[in-house]
Amino acid sequence: MSSENRKSEEEAGAGPPEQLALIREAVRKADVPRAKPRTWRGAPLAKSLPVARVLVDKGVLHLDRYFDYAVPEELDEQAQPGVRVRVRFGAGARNVRGGRREGGGLIDGFLVERVAESDYSGPLAALAQVVSPEPVLEAELLGLARAVADRYAGSLADVLQLAVPPRHARAETRKAGEVPAPPGAPEVGSWRRYGHGAEFLGALASGGAPRAVWTALPGPEWAEEIARAVQATLASGRGALVVVPAGRPAARVDAALTRLMGAGQHALLTADVGQERRYREWLSVRRGAVRAVVGTRAAMFAPVRNLGLVAVWDDGDASHSDDNAPFPHVREVLELRASRDKCGFLLGSWSCTVEAAQLVESGWAAPLVADREQVRGAAPLVRTVGDGDLARDEAARAARLPTLAWNVVREGLEHGPVLVQVPRRGYVPRLACDRCREPARCRHCAGPLEARDGGGLWCGWCGVEEGAWHCGECGGFRLRAQVVGARRTAEELGRAFPAVPVRTSGREQVLDTVAGAPALVVSTPGAEPVAEGGYAAALLLDGWAMLGRPDLRAGEEALRRWIGAASLVRPQGVGGTVVVVAEPTLRPVQALVRWDPVGHAVRELSERAELGFPPVSRMASVAGTSEALSGFLAGAELPEDAVVLGPVPVPDAGPGPVRRAGSAPVGEQWERVLIRVPPGSGAALAASLKVAQAARMARGAVEPVRIRVDPLDIG
């Protein structure tokens, strides 16, 4: 109640009530005071727990803590832990009236808890408004968000922006439906194809918490197999969470769940459904009306009650890593949730990442794979075309496509559609030995070598110049880089078959499905549509464009892209054939021919362990201008076992919509260092980087410094 209102009441009580006073009193009794964005000057405080601890939505590290606010009595009932609030932030110590801090701009936040007393000895400002009485931030979600923020050297407010969807008032007014009865345990179905598939489903249905790295067989059955795992978990009375990289696979899992259990048993959390529906579905999960969730990246924080299973499909997809600070990865967050909630964990993919192989190597998860007979029966025939074949092939020299590929396309079009995978523009090849194709690496840190304009060789990690390179495998002294010409190849392929329709799927238009009639489907990696009945054949063109990327994960990523496309092709027993245009002796190509992604990942893991590469070691990327970067490193108290590689220039992507992850802003010259620590020091590294960044911000540093823990792209 304001002092002006109190004064009016005192004057009214001294004499006969005036008509204005009577009207004011009638209005006051008729209208219950509502929380408005104001200072609540003179209003009494809540009698119980009058102090609210609020997380303000500032997203800067030096403000990554709770702030205490007074709770007005009129907001006592609504101001419960977990609700959204608005507070006044930034008022100076001089703006104090009646023992209450006033002023400052309005800012959103979350009420974390109510306490009896504040640790702050000065005057407190009052809560300005309770935006909604819906407790969207429960203790379990808050603890998870704090753990993620600490792991990635970020702020809690930034993580909560990813974890809690924007509010939609109309969605909150809808009452939650009744909780559906748990479904029965599913049939084993196609899980029989895997060595311990039946045991895995049985453990979930009986309330167990198995952890598995699942190498799925090629074909469309993976969505139904995930749905059966979810049904088994729901049958035990627990909840399940499935995260996929994009809306298309989310729709496939959604359809499989609906076919298996019917509508109402799960929620779909993707950006494609719209803000209102997404928030409504999220609320139904938080309120416990729905116990299963399938969604894209942000769904990794979905507040599923009594969590029994977390699953991620295709963890090597870059879409699983968030583009906003602090850049959490779905796989790591779900690992954290599995450990915190003691629930089951399923990491599935047609391929196998090095991180997945490490989970099996460490014993944290068990392998879930099919035997070789099952693999041979489900996979297509894979044939290779290398440099020697191209040099001897007259057709390849004339049309840049080998005779083998021509024949496979011609035969495939007689039975159905043919897929042509074309690498995206923007893949920059790295240097490799001209004789054995071994990537050229630095003798100092084993980073990738790059050719500068002056003709010299420099390390892309530590910046050391290499003046006398020679190949450690064969002793060769000559280097090579492959020129990408995929667009022209695709055009020539289309002109060679003028009677066949050509469809494209890429950034401008991504197709979900295509008919089973003969057609040429030209697609960029990751945008391949599913063909009705499977593709009759597939061409994987310009393998060097992906294998030659200046990235530690180039071989792993190329194999993942190839297997993802080849898994859409019919099995070898019904004529399915894949032709990959790449050097046959290279390890990723051999892994594709044998259809052995696990063996490739295990060998990669072994080599990275010897060289101290991630994921065996922990690494952070720190980038900024030269002055800002040097100042940051000077003030950072890094762990004693930390190794700093660099600085090296960050390539300027230039203007345009296509930008490489971590590239410098247009027109700015940035540098980057990589900081590497051995196993066990990752938490100390993240803490030191967070403290150093918070100190810079507190001092009012203007030039930004970008920190990314466990970056996907390290060169």
C-alpha distance (Angstrom), angle and dihedral (degrees) to the residues before:
residue distance angle dihedral
M1 . . .
S2 3.80 . .
S3 3.81 123.8 .
E4 3.82 89.6 -118.6
N5 3.80 91.4 59.3
R6 3.80 91.6 47.4
K7 3.80 90.9 51.8
S8 3.80 91.6 50.9
E9 3.80 91.0 52.9
E10 3.81 92.0 50.8
E11 3.79 91.2 51.5
A12 3.80 90.8 47.7
G13 3.80 91.7 52.7
A14 3.81 93.5 52.8
G15 3.83 94.9 66.4
P16 3.78 143.8 3.6
P17 3.76 110.4 -38.9
E18 3.76 112.9 -102.4
Q19 3.79 122.1 -137.2
L20 3.83 91.5 -110.4
A21 3.78 91.1 53.1
L22 3.80 91.2 49.4
I23 3.79 91.2 50.9
R24 3.80 90.7 48.4
E25 3.79 91.3 49.6
A26 3.80 91.9 48.6
V27 3.78 92.0 50.3
R28 3.80 90.9 47.5
K29 3.79 91.9 53.6
A30 3.79 94.3 43.6
D31 3.82 98.4 48.3
V32 3.77 118.8 57.8
P33 3.81 107.3 -139.6
R34 3.78 110.2 -104.2
A35 3.79 127.0 -149.8
K36 3.78 107.5 -98.6
P37 3.78 129.6 178.1
R38 3.79 95.8 -93.8
T39 3.79 140.4 112.3
W40 3.83 95.9 -102.2
R41 3.78 89.2 -133.9
G42 3.79 110.4 -157.7
A43 3.80 94.1 -2.8
P44 3.81 114.5 141.7
L45 3.79 117.7 -109.7
A46 3.78 127.6 -120.6
K47 3.80 111.7 -78.7
S48 3.82 93.1 -137.8
L49 3.80 123.9 47.8
P50 3.81 94.9 -10.8
V51 3.82 95.2 -178.6
A52 3.80 122.9 81.3
R53 3.79 122.5 -163.5
V54 3.78 109.1 -144.6
L55 3.77 133.1 -168.0
V56 3.79 105.1 -145.6
D57 3.77 118.3 -145.9
K58 3.81 96.7 -120.8
G59 3.80 100.3 118.6
V60 3.82 95.7 -153.6
L61 3.77 120.2 125.3
H62 3.80 99.8 -130.3
L63 3.82 88.2 57.6
D64 3.80 94.1 46.7
R65 3.80 95.0 124.4
Y66 3.78 140.8 79.3
F67 3.81 123.5 -82.2
D68 3.80 123.7 -151.9
Y69 3.80 121.7 -126.5
A70 3.79 133.0 177.3
V71 3.81 117.3 -110.6
P72 3.82 114.2 -134.7
E73 3.77 113.9 -137.5
E74 3.79 91.6 -119.6
L75 3.84 89.6 59.1
D76 3.78 94.8 44.7
E77 3.79 96.1 103.0
Q78 3.81 96.2 44.0
A79 3.80 98.5 39.9
Q80 3.79 97.4 84.6
P81 3.82 126.5 148.4
G82 3.79 112.1 -80.3
V83 3.81 99.7 27.0
R84 3.79 125.6 124.1
V85 3.79 113.9 -108.3
R86 3.76 139.6 176.5
V87 3.77 120.4 -134.7
R88 3.76 137.7 177.1
F89 3.78 110.1 -109.5
G90 3.78 131.5 -173.1
A91 3.81 101.5 31.1
G92 3.80 112.3 151.6
A93 3.78 124.6 -124.7
R94 3.81 89.7 -104.6
N95 3.81 93.2 65.0
V96 3.80 96.3 80.2
R97 3.78 123.8 131.4
G98 3.76 124.3 176.5
G99 3.76 92.3 -10.5
R100 3.83 91.4 -55.0
R101 3.82 124.8 111.4
E102 3.80 111.7 -127.4
G103 3.79 138.4 -177.3
G104 3.77 130.9 39.6
G105 3.76 130.9 116.3
L106 3.79 123.0 -65.9
I107 3.77 115.0 -105.6
D108 3.80 135.0 173.6
G109 3.76 123.4 -113.1
F110 3.79 146.9 148.8
L111 3.79 125.8 -102.3
V112 3.79 103.8 -128.3
E113 3.81 102.8 -179.5
R114 3.80 145.1 -20.6
V115 3.80 119.9 -122.7
A116 3.80 136.2 178.3
E117 3.80 97.8 -125.0
S118 3.77 137.7 19.6
D119 3.77 125.8 -125.3
Y120 3.79 87.0 -142.5
S121 3.81 111.6 90.7
G122 3.80 96.8 -159.5
P123 3.80 130.2 79.7
L124 3.80 117.4 -66.9
A125 3.76 128.3 -138.2
A126 3.79 117.1 -129.6
L127 3.77 126.5 -114.9
A128 3.79 106.4 -91.2
Q129 3.79 98.2 -154.4
V130 3.77 144.8 -14.9
V131 3.78 100.7 -131.6
S132 3.78 94.6 -164.4
P133 3.81 134.4 -4.7
E134 3.83 89.5 -137.5
P135 3.85 107.8 114.7
V136 3.81 97.8 -138.2
L137 3.82 96.7 161.6
E138 3.76 109.6 62.5
A139 3.78 124.8 -179.5
E140 3.81 94.1 -102.7
L141 3.81 93.6 53.3
L142 3.80 91.1 44.0
G143 3.80 91.5 53.8
L144 3.79 92.0 48.8
A145 3.80 92.3 48.8
R146 3.80 91.3 49.8
A147 3.81 91.4 50.8
V148 3.82 91.1 50.0
A149 3.81 92.1 48.1
D150 3.81 91.5 51.8
R151 3.79 93.3 47.2
Y152 3.80 93.7 52.3
A153 3.82 98.1 37.4
G154 3.80 91.5 -114.8
S155 3.78 139.8 126.1
L156 3.79 125.3 -89.9
A157 3.81 91.5 -128.5
D158 3.80 91.5 57.9
V159 3.81 91.8 51.2
L160 3.80 91.9 49.0
Q161 3.79 90.2 53.8
L162 3.80 85.8 62.6
A163 3.81 95.7 39.6
V164 3.82 102.1 46.9
P165 3.82 116.5 50.8
P166 3.81 121.0 -136.1
R167 3.79 114.8 -82.2
H168 3.78 122.1 -101.6
A169 3.81 112.0 -170.0
R170 3.81 96.6 -154.7
A171 3.79 91.3 53.3
E172 3.81 90.9 55.6
T173 3.80 93.0 54.8
R174 3.79 92.7 60.6
K175 3.77 112.9 93.8
A176 3.76 119.3 -125.6
G177 3.77 115.8 -107.6
E178 3.76 125.9 -123.2
V179 3.76 118.4 -74.3
P180 3.82 108.3 -102.7
A181 3.77 118.4 -123.4
P182 3.81 114.0 -97.1
P183 3.80 112.6 -94.9
G184 3.74 122.6 -120.6
A185 3.77 122.2 -95.1
P186 3.82 110.7 -79.2
E187 3.76 128.7 -118.5
V188 3.78 114.6 -99.8
G189 3.80 91.4 -117.6
S190 3.79 115.9 161.0
W191 3.81 91.0 -5.3
R192 3.80 85.2 85.8
R193 3.80 87.6 77.9
Y194 3.81 90.0 71.7
G195 3.76 124.8 75.0
H196 3.82 96.9 -119.5
G197 3.79 99.2 13.9
A198 3.80 95.8 118.5
E199 3.81 91.7 47.1
F200 3.81 90.6 50.7
L201 3.81 92.7 54.1
G202 3.78 90.9 44.0
A203 3.79 92.2 53.0
L204 3.82 91.1 51.9
A205 3.80 92.7 47.6
S206 3.81 91.9 50.2
G207 3.81 93.9 51.9
G208 3.79 98.2 -97.2
A209 3.79 127.7 141.1
P210 3.82 107.9 -134.5
R211 3.80 119.3 175.6
A212 3.78 117.3 -149.8
V213 3.79 141.5 170.8
W214 3.78 102.5 -147.3
T215 3.82 122.0 -158.1
A216 3.79 101.7 -162.3
L217 3.77 122.2 -146.5
P218 3.81 116.4 -116.2
G219 3.76 116.8 -89.6
P220 3.80 138.5 64.2
E221 3.83 96.5 -71.0
W222 3.82 94.3 94.5
A223 3.83 93.5 86.3
E224 3.80 93.0 53.5
E225 3.79 90.9 45.8
I226 3.81 90.5 55.0
A227 3.80 89.3 47.6
R228 3.81 90.6 53.8
A229 3.81 90.3 51.6
V230 3.81 89.3 51.9
Q231 3.81 91.6 48.5
A232 3.79 91.0 50.6
T233 3.80 89.9 52.9
L234 3.82 93.1 48.4
A235 3.80 89.4 48.7
S236 3.81 88.0 62.4
G237 3.82 90.6 56.3
R238 3.79 95.2 -105.3
G239 3.79 136.1 111.2
A240 3.80 131.2 -106.6
L241 3.81 135.7 -153.0
V242 3.82 125.8 -161.2
V243 3.82 122.6 -174.1
V244 3.80 121.9 -168.6
P245 3.82 128.7 179.9
A246 3.83 100.9 -114.1
G247 3.77 146.2 7.9
R248 3.81 95.5 -95.1
P249 3.83 96.5 61.0
A250 3.82 88.9 39.7
A251 3.81 89.0 58.1
R252 3.82 90.4 50.8
V253 3.81 93.2 52.0
D254 3.81 89.7 43.7
A255 3.82 90.7 53.8
A256 3.81 91.8 46.2
L257 3.82 91.7 51.4
T258 3.80 91.3 49.0
R259 3.81 91.9 50.1
L260 3.78 92.0 47.9
M261 3.83 102.8 41.6
G262 3.80 106.8 9.8
A263 3.80 129.1 -120.8
G264 3.79 123.5 -43.0
Q265 3.80 98.5 38.7
H266 3.80 97.5 94.7
A267 3.80 143.3 25.0
L268 3.81 128.6 -131.4
L269 3.82 114.2 -140.0
T270 3.80 111.4 -172.5
A271 3.78 134.1 127.1
D272 3.81 90.5 -117.2
V273 3.82 93.6 71.0
G274 3.81 94.2 64.5
Q275 3.79 132.7 -109.5
E276 3.80 98.5 -83.9
R277 3.79 96.4 48.1
R278 3.78 92.7 42.5
Y279 3.80 91.6 52.6
R280 3.81 91.0 44.9
E281 3.79 91.1 52.0
W282 3.80 90.6 45.7
L283 3.82 90.5 52.5
S284 3.79 91.5 50.2
V285 3.80 88.1 55.0
R286 3.81 93.2 47.3
R287 3.79 92.3 47.8
G288 3.80 90.5 50.9
A289 3.81 97.4 -115.5
V290 3.82 90.7 119.8
R291 3.78 122.3 38.7
A292 3.81 102.3 -174.6
V293 3.81 129.3 61.7
V294 3.79 133.4 -172.8
G295 3.78 117.9 -176.8
T296 3.75 150.1 122.8
R297 3.81 130.5 -83.1
A298 3.83 100.8 -50.6
A299 3.82 90.2 51.9
M300 3.82 88.7 75.3
F301 3.84 86.3 86.8
A302 3.83 95.4 46.7
P303 3.85 108.6 142.1
V304 3.82 96.9 -125.0
R305 3.79 112.6 176.1
N306 3.81 119.7 -123.7
L307 3.79 92.5 0.2
G308 3.80 113.5 -145.3
L309 3.82 103.0 166.2
V310 3.79 138.0 22.3
A311 3.79 117.3 -170.6
V312 3.79 133.5 -178.0
W313 3.79 125.2 -169.5
D314 3.82 122.3 -150.0
D315 3.80 97.5 -1.9
G316 3.81 91.2 -174.9
D317 3.82 92.0 69.6
A318 3.80 111.0 109.9
S319 3.82 89.6 -136.4
H320 3.80 88.7 75.5
S321 3.81 89.4 69.5
D322 3.79 112.8 77.1
D323 3.79 118.1 -122.9
N324 3.81 94.3 -143.4
A325 3.79 129.1 73.4
P326 2.94 129.6 -52.2
F327 3.86 86.2 26.1
P328 3.84 101.2 -143.9
H329 3.79 119.3 -169.0
V330 3.80 121.1 -133.6
R331 3.80 94.0 -133.4
E332 3.80 93.3 54.1
V333 3.82 93.6 44.8
L334 3.80 92.4 50.2
E335 3.80 90.6 47.6
L336 3.78 86.8 54.0
R337 3.79 91.9 49.0
A338 3.81 92.0 48.5
S339 3.81 90.2 53.5
R340 3.81 95.0 43.7
D341 3.81 96.1 44.8
K342 3.82 96.0 34.0
C343 3.79 90.5 -130.6
G344 3.80 136.0 140.7
F345 3.80 121.8 -76.5
L346 3.81 128.8 -154.7
L347 3.80 123.1 -177.5
G348 3.78 109.3 -176.0
S349 3.78 135.4 180.0
W350 3.77 141.8 139.0
S351 3.79 85.9 -118.8
C352 3.81 131.7 35.6
T353 3.80 128.7 -120.3
V354 3.78 124.2 -146.6
E355 3.81 88.8 -115.5
A356 3.81 89.7 55.9
A357 3.80 90.3 50.1
Q358 3.79 89.2 51.4
L359 3.82 91.2 54.4
V360 3.81 88.7 56.6
E361 3.81 93.5 41.3
S362 3.81 91.5 53.5
G363 3.79 92.7 47.7
W364 3.80 93.7 -119.1
A365 3.82 90.3 119.7
A366 3.79 135.3 19.8
P367 3.82 125.3 -126.9
L368 3.79 117.6 -106.4
V369 3.81 106.8 -165.9
A370 3.78 140.5 142.6
D371 3.79 124.2 -116.2
R372 3.80 120.9 -101.8
E373 3.79 93.7 -100.3
Q374 3.79 91.1 58.1
V375 3.81 90.8 46.4
R376 3.82 93.0 51.4
G377 3.78 90.6 48.6
A378 3.82 94.7 51.8
A379 3.82 102.4 36.6
P380 3.80 126.0 80.7
L381 3.79 124.7 -120.7
V382 3.82 110.1 -87.5
R383 3.82 120.2 -152.9
T384 3.80 127.4 -179.3
V385 3.79 136.5 -143.6
G386 3.80 115.4 -162.2
D387 3.78 136.4 -176.4
G388 3.79 92.6 -86.6
D389 3.79 91.9 53.8
L390 3.81 91.4 49.1
A391 3.81 91.8 50.2
R392 3.82 92.7 52.8
D393 3.81 95.2 41.5
E394 3.80 115.1 94.2
A395 3.82 91.5 -164.8
A396 3.79 91.6 52.4
R397 3.81 92.3 52.1
A398 3.81 91.5 49.6
A399 3.81 101.4 40.3
R400 3.82 102.1 14.4
L401 3.82 90.9 -119.7
P402 3.83 122.7 99.9
T403 3.78 122.9 -120.7
L404 3.80 91.2 -116.2
A405 3.80 90.4 60.1
W406 3.81 91.7 47.8
N407 3.79 91.2 52.9
V408 3.80 94.0 46.4
V409 3.79 91.4 50.5
R410 3.80 92.8 47.5
E411 3.79 93.3 49.1
G412 3.80 92.9 42.8
L413 3.80 93.4 52.9
E414 3.77 88.8 59.5
H415 3.82 90.2 65.2
G416 3.81 106.2 29.1
P417 3.81 146.7 -50.5
V418 3.80 122.6 -24.5
L419 3.80 122.2 -144.8
V420 3.81 120.8 -142.1
Q421 3.80 114.8 -167.3
V422 3.80 112.7 -156.1
P423 3.82 120.4 -172.6
R424 3.78 115.9 -118.3
R425 3.74 121.3 -103.7
G426 3.77 112.2 -103.1
Y427 3.81 98.5 51.9
V428 3.79 103.0 134.1
P429 3.80 111.9 -156.7
R430 3.77 121.5 -132.3
L431 3.77 126.5 -140.7
A432 3.77 122.6 -88.4
C433 3.78 138.7 172.6
D434 3.78 110.4 -78.1
R435 3.81 91.6 -142.0
C436 3.83 106.0 43.6
R437 3.85 101.8 11.1
E438 3.81 92.6 -124.8
P439 3.85 108.7 156.6
A440 3.80 113.3 -105.2
R441 3.81 109.7 -115.6
C442 3.79 137.2 -177.1
R443 3.79 117.8 -98.9
H444 3.80 90.3 -143.5
C445 3.82 103.0 53.1
A446 3.85 104.6 -3.4
G447 3.79 90.9 -114.8
P448 3.84 122.1 147.6
L449 3.80 117.9 -81.4
E450 3.79 119.2 -128.6
A451 3.79 132.5 -166.0
R452 3.79 115.7 -124.3
D453 3.79 127.5 -154.4
G454 3.78 91.2 -98.0
G455 3.78 91.7 60.4
G456 3.81 97.6 -108.9
L457 3.79 128.0 122.7
W458 3.80 120.7 -115.9
C459 3.79 133.4 178.3
G460 3.79 114.0 -109.9
W461 3.82 91.3 -147.3
C462 3.80 110.1 39.5
G463 3.81 99.9 16.4
V464 3.82 94.9 -128.0
E465 3.81 114.5 151.4
E466 3.80 116.6 -120.3
G467 3.77 110.7 -148.1
A468 3.81 102.9 169.6
W469 3.77 109.7 30.6
H470 3.76 122.2 175.2
C471 3.80 130.9 167.5
G472 3.80 114.3 -95.2
E473 3.80 91.7 -153.4
C474 3.81 104.9 49.3
G475 3.81 103.7 4.1
G476 3.81 93.7 -116.5
F477 3.81 121.3 155.7
R478 3.82 101.4 -161.1
L479 3.81 125.3 91.4
R480 3.78 132.0 -158.2
A481 3.80 139.7 -166.7
Q482 3.78 124.1 -164.6
V483 3.80 121.4 -126.2
V484 3.80 114.5 -134.6
G485 3.83 116.6 -131.4
A486 3.80 103.0 155.9
R487 3.79 97.3 131.8
R488 3.78 93.2 57.2
T489 3.80 91.0 46.2
A490 3.81 91.6 53.1
E491 3.82 91.4 49.5
E492 3.80 92.0 50.9
L493 3.78 90.6 48.4
G494 3.79 90.4 53.9
R495 3.81 92.3 49.2
A496 3.80 90.6 50.0
F497 3.82 90.9 62.5
P498 3.81 103.9 38.9
A499 3.81 94.2 163.6
V500 3.81 93.1 56.3
P501 3.83 120.8 82.0
V502 3.80 114.8 -118.2
R503 3.80 119.6 -149.0
T504 3.78 125.8 -174.1
S505 3.79 130.6 -152.9
G506 3.78 120.5 -171.3
R507 3.75 145.4 105.5
E508 3.82 95.8 -40.7
Q509 3.81 94.4 47.7
V510 3.79 125.4 6.0
L511 3.78 115.4 -162.8
D512 3.79 119.6 -146.1
T513 3.80 99.7 -163.2
V514 3.80 139.6 -0.7
A515 3.77 130.6 -158.1
G516 3.78 122.7 -100.7
A517 3.82 92.9 -114.3
P518 3.83 119.6 111.5
A519 3.81 110.9 -78.6
L520 3.79 141.1 135.3
V521 3.81 111.0 -113.9
V522 3.82 111.7 -165.6
S523 3.80 111.2 -166.0
T524 3.78 140.0 167.7
P525 3.82 117.1 -125.8
G526 3.78 112.0 -73.2
A527 3.83 95.1 16.2
E528 3.81 97.4 80.7
P529 3.82 111.5 136.7
V530 3.78 121.0 -137.6
A531 3.81 113.0 -106.9
E532 3.76 121.6 -141.8
G533 3.78 105.0 -105.5
G534 3.81 91.5 2.5
Y535 3.80 131.2 -81.1
A536 3.76 118.4 -64.9
A537 3.81 91.1 -141.5
A538 3.80 142.3 -10.5
L539 3.81 135.6 -149.1
L540 3.80 118.4 -152.3
L541 3.79 102.6 -162.6
D542 3.80 132.9 -162.9
G543 3.78 96.8 10.3
W544 3.79 91.3 -180.0
A545 3.79 90.1 63.9
M546 3.81 88.9 68.8
L547 3.80 99.5 29.3
G548 3.80 90.6 50.2
R549 3.81 97.0 56.0
P550 3.85 113.4 127.2
D551 3.77 92.5 -116.4
L552 3.77 136.7 108.8
R553 3.81 89.2 -130.2
A554 3.82 96.3 49.8
G555 3.81 96.1 112.1
E556 3.79 94.1 41.4
E557 3.81 92.2 47.5
A558 3.81 93.2 47.0
L559 3.80 91.3 51.7
R560 3.81 90.8 47.6
R561 3.81 91.5 51.7
W562 3.79 92.7 46.8
I563 3.79 94.6 48.0
G564 3.81 90.5 46.2
A565 3.80 90.4 56.7
A566 3.81 95.5 39.2
S567 3.83 90.9 51.2
L568 3.80 87.9 67.2
V569 3.82 91.1 59.7
R570 3.79 122.7 93.4
P571 3.81 118.4 -99.2
Q572 3.77 120.4 -86.3
G573 3.80 90.8 -110.1
V574 3.81 91.4 67.6
G575 3.79 96.1 41.8
G576 3.82 102.7 -87.1
T577 3.82 110.3 159.0
V578 3.82 133.3 179.8
V579 3.81 124.6 -164.9
V580 3.80 117.6 -163.6
V581 3.81 118.3 -166.6
A582 3.81 101.3 -146.1
E583 3.77 139.5 101.0
P584 3.85 105.9 -69.0
T585 3.80 94.6 -145.5
L586 3.80 94.9 61.5
R587 3.76 116.1 107.0
P588 3.85 98.4 -122.6
V589 3.81 90.4 49.3
Q590 3.79 91.6 50.7
A591 3.81 90.2 48.3
L592 3.80 89.0 53.9
V593 3.81 92.8 48.8
R594 3.82 90.9 50.6
W595 3.82 91.3 37.1
D596 3.79 89.4 -129.9
P597 3.83 109.3 139.5
V598 3.80 91.4 154.3
G599 3.79 93.1 57.9
H600 3.80 90.4 48.9
A601 3.82 91.6 50.7
V602 3.82 92.8 47.8
R603 3.79 92.0 52.1
E604 3.80 91.8 46.4
L605 3.80 89.3 51.0
S606 3.79 91.4 51.5
E607 3.80 92.6 51.4
R608 3.79 93.1 46.3
A609 3.79 89.7 51.4
E610 3.81 90.1 55.4
L611 3.82 92.3 48.9
G612 3.79 96.4 39.7
F613 3.82 94.3 -116.2
P614 3.82 126.0 151.9
P615 2.95 136.9 -57.0
V616 3.80 88.0 34.5
S617 3.80 88.0 50.7
R618 3.80 126.9 34.2
M619 3.77 118.4 -118.0
A620 3.79 137.3 -173.4
S621 3.78 130.3 -165.1
V622 3.81 118.8 -143.7
A623 3.80 117.8 -173.6
G624 3.79 136.4 174.5
T625 3.76 142.7 110.1
S626 3.78 116.7 -41.9
E627 3.81 93.6 -103.9
A628 3.80 94.9 44.5
L629 3.80 92.8 46.2
S630 3.80 94.6 49.0
G631 3.80 90.7 47.8
F632 3.77 91.8 49.8
L633 3.80 93.8 50.3
A634 3.80 91.4 46.9
G635 3.81 90.8 56.2
A636 3.80 98.2 40.4
E637 3.81 117.9 98.5
L638 3.78 97.6 -150.0
P639 3.82 122.4 -170.7
E640 3.80 114.4 -85.9
D641 3.80 91.9 -115.3
A642 3.82 93.7 52.3
V643 3.81 118.5 121.0
V644 3.81 118.0 -155.0
L645 3.82 115.4 -150.2
G646 3.79 116.6 -165.4
P647 2.91 148.3 -47.6
V648 3.79 99.6 -123.9
P649 3.81 128.9 166.1
V650 3.78 116.9 -91.4
P651 3.82 108.9 -130.4
D652 3.77 114.2 -113.7
A653 3.79 108.0 -127.3
G654 3.78 90.7 -158.5
P655 3.80 125.4 -144.9
G656 3.77 121.0 -34.7
P657 3.79 140.2 78.5
V658 3.81 96.1 -83.5
R659 3.78 110.9 80.8
R660 3.77 130.0 165.2
A661 3.78 115.6 -120.8
G662 3.81 110.9 -95.1
S663 3.80 94.6 14.4
A664 3.79 119.3 149.0
P665 3.80 120.9 -99.1
V666 3.78 114.5 -88.8
G667 3.78 111.2 -81.0
E668 3.83 96.0 11.5
Q669 3.80 126.6 109.5
W670 3.78 108.4 -137.3
E671 3.77 133.0 178.3
R672 3.76 130.2 -154.5
V673 3.78 137.3 -153.8
L674 3.78 128.2 -166.8
I675 3.79 116.9 -143.6
R676 3.79 114.7 -159.1
V677 3.80 127.7 -169.4
P678 3.83 130.6 177.6
P679 3.82 123.0 -109.8
G680 3.78 112.8 -65.0
S681 3.80 96.0 32.1
G682 3.79 98.3 77.3
A683 3.80 94.6 98.4
A684 3.81 91.5 49.1
L685 3.80 90.9 50.1
A686 3.81 92.9 50.4
A687 3.82 91.3 47.4
S688 3.80 93.1 50.1
L689 3.80 92.6 48.8
K690 3.79 91.1 48.4
V691 3.80 92.9 50.5
A692 3.80 92.3 48.1
Q693 3.81 92.5 49.0
A694 3.82 91.7 47.6
A695 3.81 90.5 51.4
R696 3.82 90.8 52.4
M697 3.78 92.3 50.9
A698 3.79 92.5 46.7
R699 3.80 89.0 54.8
G700 3.80 89.5 53.3
A701 3.80 98.6 -109.8
V702 3.79 110.6 -174.9
E703 3.80 103.2 -167.1
P704 3.80 111.6 77.3
V705 3.80 125.4 -124.0
R706 3.79 115.3 -159.3
I707 3.81 117.2 -145.7
R708 3.77 122.9 -169.3
V709 3.79 121.5 175.8
D710 3.82 114.6 -152.2
P711 3.82 94.3 3.3
L712 3.79 117.9 -157.8
D713 3.80 93.7 -141.1
I714 3.80 113.6 49.0
G715 3.82 99.2 147.3
